[in-house]
Amino acid sequence: MKNLERVHLHAAVAAAAVAIVALPAIAQDYPSRTVEIIHQYGPGGGTDRFIRAISAPMQDATGESFVPISITGGGGVPAYVTFLQRPANGYTLVSISPDDAINHALGRIDLSTVKPLVRIQYDQGLLLVSKDSDLKSIDDVLAAEAATPGGLKVGVTGSAGFDDALVGLFNESAGIELGTVPFGAAEMVSNTLGGHLDMMYEEYGATRGLIESGDLIPLLLFSDERLAELPDVPTAKELGYDVTMGRWRGFGIKPDTDAADVETLVALFRDAAADEGYKKVEADSALQYRSEFIGPEEFQTFLDEEIKTYTKIMNQLGY
């Protein structure tokens, strides 16, 4: 009987030891539920679609969902505040873009309260006119500006954001005074096609169809090199205007998030960015030219430089 009790005692001790050993493994099983990614843009927009595209291979790898959470309005501040209110448990990320660097430069948010995680996309934009426009080249734009300074209006998406900053930098570099008029993306296109705007600024991927149909004519590309699909469209840089900024997209997390969870997320994003399915989405959106995956340290260095650049630009624009 005593031997039998000893066997049962040994079995109970062994089971308890297994349970104790198993507990950390369960706790370290990350992610074990849905991860939310907060962004300031509308559902179905470029950032929302990007999050869904990059999340697909991550969901396949983990079996857990990565869900975009759209919090619009307030120039992006409410989205950032919502992120700050969430716990540092690895289950809330925030989308980071040039608009956030601008908000930091304007004192609206403090990016030191977020840890840059990864940057994945980096696109290129264009100045475009309607097919019926009298402006046929960037030389025509410069001549029209010389004749009537400030007479030309450029449609941009949003106010005091990335588009405004880029046009402002081009104005400074070219010595001109293009005015900007903020619109939603769809209204901006319709007003340009209808002749109510002289030009518009937009990324190549978003305007590709209208360029291919001939409805929109690109005059100038803001990038380091010409695009193979647009061989006749010069870059601002080759014309002597060192304006190559593009809209980039990345993610951040709370600084005190567990280091192991951060490492897991970086690895998941790295693999997702190289996934064939995501690469096709990237190419379909014409984002393959300058997009490059960078991790936390390199992204932090990049973000610091972006903040310096936008602080200078927004001061020059009088914001």
C-alpha positions in Angstrom: 0.0 0.0 0.0 2.8 2.3 0.9 4.6 1.5 -2.4 1.4 2.4 -4.2 1.1 5.7 -2.4 4.7 6.4 -3.3 4.0 5.8 -6.9 1.0 8.1 -6.9 3.1 10.8 -5.1 5.9 10.5 -7.7 3.3 10.8 -10.5 1.8 13.9 -8.9 5.2 15.5 -8.5 6.1 14.7 -12.1 2.8 16.1 -13.4 3.3 19.3 -11.4 6.8 19.7 -12.7 5.6 19.3 -16.3 2.9 21.9 -15.6 5.4 24.4 -14.1 7.8 23.9 -17.1 4.9 24.3 -19.6 3.6 27.5 -18.2 6.3 29.8 -19.6 6.0 28.2 -23.0 2.3 29.0 -23.0 3.0 32.6 -21.9 5.5 33.0 -24.6 3.2 31.8 -27.4 2.9 35.1 -29.2 0.7 36.1 -30.9 -2.1 34.0 -29.5 -5.0 36.3 -30.4 -5.9 39.1 -32.8 -3.4 41.9 -33.3 -4.9 45.3 -34.1 -3.2 47.9 -36.3 -4.5 51.4 -35.8 -4.3 53.9 -38.6 -5.6 57.4 -39.3 -7.0 56.8 -42.8 -10.4 55.7 -44.2 -11.4 52.1 -44.6 -10.6 50.9 -48.1 -7.9 53.6 -48.6 -4.2 52.9 -49.5 -3.0 52.3 -46.0 -6.0 50.1 -45.1 -5.4 48.0 -48.2 -1.7 47.8 -47.4 -2.3 46.6 -43.9 -4.6 43.9 -45.2 -2.1 42.8 -47.9 0.9 42.6 -45.6 -1.2 40.9 -42.9 -2.4 38.0 -45.1 0.9 36.0 -45.0 1.3 36.8 -41.3 -2.1 35.4 -40.6 -1.2 32.3 -42.6 2.0 31.9 -40.6 0.5 32.4 -37.1 -3.2 31.4 -37.5 -4.1 34.8 -35.9 -5.7 37.8 -37.4 -3.9 41.2 -38.0 -6.8 43.7 -38.3 -6.6 47.3 -39.5 -8.5 49.8 -37.2 -9.4 53.0 -38.9 -9.7 56.1 -36.7 -10.2 59.1 -39.0 -10.4 62.8 -38.4 -8.4 65.3 -36.3 -5.4 65.3 -38.6 -4.4 61.8 -37.4 -4.2 62.8 -33.7 -7.1 60.7 -32.4 -5.7 57.6 -34.0 -2.3 58.2 -32.3 -4.0 59.0 -28.9 -6.0 55.7 -29.1 -2.7 53.8 -29.7 -1.1 55.5 -26.7 -4.1 54.4 -24.5 -3.6 50.7 -25.3 -1.3 48.5 -23.1 2.2 47.5 -24.2 1.3 43.9 -24.7 2.2 43.5 -28.4 -1.4 43.3 -29.5 -1.7 46.9 -30.7 0.4 48.4 -33.4 0.2 51.8 -35.1 0.7 52.7 -38.7 3.5 55.3 -39.3 3.8 57.6 -42.4 5.1 61.0 -43.3 1.9 62.5 -42.0 3.0 61.4 -38.5 6.4 62.9 -38.9 4.7 66.1 -39.9 2.4 66.0 -36.9 5.4 65.5 -34.7 7.1 68.5 -36.4 4.0 70.6 -35.7 3.8 69.5 -32.1 0.6 67.6 -32.4 2.0 64.3 -31.3 5.3 63.0 -29.8 6.9 60.2 -31.8 9.3 59.5 -29.0 6.4 57.6 -27.4 6.4 55.0 -30.2 9.1 52.5 -31.1 9.6 52.3 -34.9 9.2 48.6 -35.8 9.5 48.2 -39.6 9.2 50.3 -42.7 8.0 48.4 -45.8 6.6 50.7 -48.5 8.1 53.7 -50.2 6.4 55.1 -53.3 6.8 57.9 -55.7 4.4 60.7 -56.8 3.7 62.9 -59.8 2.4 66.2 -61.0 -0.4 65.4 -63.4 -2.7 67.4 -65.7 -5.9 66.6 -67.6 -5.5 65.5 -71.2 -7.3 68.7 -72.2 -4.9 71.0 -70.3 -2.8 73.6 -72.0 0.1 72.6 -69.8 2.0 70.0 -71.8 5.3 69.9 -70.0 7.0 71.2 -66.8 8.4 74.0 -68.9 4.9 75.2 -69.6 4.2 75.2 -65.8 7.3 77.3 -65.1 6.4 79.7 -67.9 2.8 80.1 -66.6 4.1 80.7 -63.1 6.6 83.3 -64.4 3.8 85.1 -66.2 1.3 85.0 -63.2 3.1 84.0 -59.9 0.8 82.0 -57.8 -1.8 81.6 -60.6 -1.6 77.8 -60.9 -3.5 75.6 -58.4 -2.5 72.0 -57.5 -4.9 69.6 -56.0 -3.6 67.7 -53.0 -5.1 65.2 -50.5 -5.5 66.8 -47.1 -4.1 70.0 -45.7 -0.8 70.6 -44.0 0.2 67.0 -44.8 2.7 65.2 -47.0 1.4 66.5 -50.3 1.4 70.1 -49.1 5.0 69.6 -47.8 6.2 68.2 -51.1 4.7 70.9 -53.3 6.1 73.5 -50.9 9.6 72.0 -51.2 9.3 72.0 -55.0 8.2 75.6 -54.9 11.2 76.6 -52.9 13.6 74.6 -55.2 12.1 75.9 -58.4 11.4 79.5 -57.2 7.7 79.3 -58.0 4.5 79.7 -56.1 2.2 76.8 -56.9 -0.9 77.0 -54.7 -2.4 73.9 -53.1 -6.1 73.1 -52.8 -7.0 70.2 -50.4 -9.5 67.5 -51.6 -10.4 64.0 -51.0 -8.8 61.7 -53.5 -11.9 61.2 -55.7 -12.9 64.9 -55.7 -9.3 65.9 -56.6 -9.3 63.7 -59.7 -12.7 64.8 -60.8 -11.8 68.5 -60.4 -8.6 68.0 -62.3 -10.3 66.1 -65.2 -13.0 68.8 -65.2 -10.6 71.6 -65.6 -11.3 73.2 -62.2 -7.7 72.5 -61.1 -4.6 73.1 -63.1 -2.8 70.1 -61.8 -2.8 67.5 -59.1 -0.3 65.6 -57.1 -0.7 61.8 -56.6 1.2 58.6 -56.4 1.8 56.6 -59.5 0.0 53.5 -58.3 -3.2 55.4 -57.6 -3.2 57.1 -61.0 -1.9 54.3 -63.1 -5.2 53.4 -64.8 -6.0 57.0 -65.7 -2.5 57.5 -67.1 -2.8 54.4 -69.2 -6.3 55.5 -70.4 -4.8 58.9 -71.4 -7.1 60.9 -69.2 -4.3 62.1 -66.9 -0.9 63.2 -68.3 2.1 63.0 -66.0 4.5 66.0 -66.3 7.0 65.4 -63.5 8.1 62.5 -61.3 9.4 63.0 -57.7 11.8 60.1 -57.4 15.5 59.3 -57.8 15.1 57.7 -61.3 12.6 57.6 -64.1 10.0 54.8 -64.1 10.3 52.2 -66.8 6.6 52.5 -67.5 6.9 56.3 -67.9 10.2 56.7 -69.8 9.3 60.1 -71.1 8.4 61.6 -67.8 11.4 63.5 -66.3 12.3 63.5 -62.6 12.5 66.7 -60.7 16.1 65.8 -59.7 17.3 65.5 -63.3 15.9 68.9 -64.0 17.9 70.4 -61.1 15.3 70.3 -58.4 16.4 68.0 -55.6 12.9 66.8 -54.6 12.6 63.1 -54.3 10.4 62.5 -51.3 7.8 59.8 -51.4 5.1 58.5 -49.2 6.3 55.6 -47.0 4.5 53.2 -44.8 5.6 51.4 -41.7 4.5 50.3 -38.2 5.3 51.2 -34.6 4.7 49.6 -31.2 4.8 50.7 -27.6 8.5 51.1 -26.5 8.2 48.9 -23.4 6.7 45.9 -25.3 8.4 42.6 -24.5 11.6 42.3 -26.6 10.8 38.8 -27.7 7.5 39.8 -29.0 9.1 42.7 -30.9 11.6 40.3 -32.4 8.7 37.9 -33.4 6.8 40.8 -35.1 9.9 42.0 -37.1 10.5 38.4 -38.3 6.8 38.0 -39.3 6.8 41.4 -41.2 10.1 40.5 -42.9 8.8 37.2 -44.2 5.5 38.8 -45.2 7.3 41.5 -47.2 9.1 38.8 -49.2 6.0 36.7 -49.7 5.1 36.1 -53.4 1.4 37.1 -52.8 2.4 40.4 -51.2 5.0 41.0 -53.9 2.3 40.8 -56.5 0.1 43.3 -54.6 3.2 45.6 -54.4 3.8 45.3 -58.1 0.2 45.9 -59.0 0.3 49.1 -57.0 3.6 50.1 -58.6 5.4 50.1 -55.2 8.3 47.8 -56.2 10.6 50.6 -57.2 11.7 52.1 -53.9 10.1 49.9 -51.3 12.7 48.2 -49.1 12.2 46.4 -45.8 14.1 48.0 -42.9 14.0 47.0 -39.2 13.8 48.9 -36.0 17.2 50.5 -35.8 17.4 51.6 -39.4 13.8 52.7 -39.3 14.5 54.9 -36.2 17.4 56.6 -38.0 15.3 57.1 -41.1 12.4 58.5 -39.1 14.7 60.9 -37.2 15.9 62.3 -40.6 12.3 62.6 -41.8 11.4 64.6 -38.8 14.2 67.0 -39.4 13.2 67.4 -43.0 9.6 68.0 -42.3 10.3 70.4 -39.4 12.3 72.6 -41.8 9.6 72.4 -44.5 6.7 73.2 -42.3 8.5 76.1 -40.8 9.2 77.4 -44.3 5.5 77.0 -45.1 4.6 79.0 -42.1 2.8 76.3 -40.1 
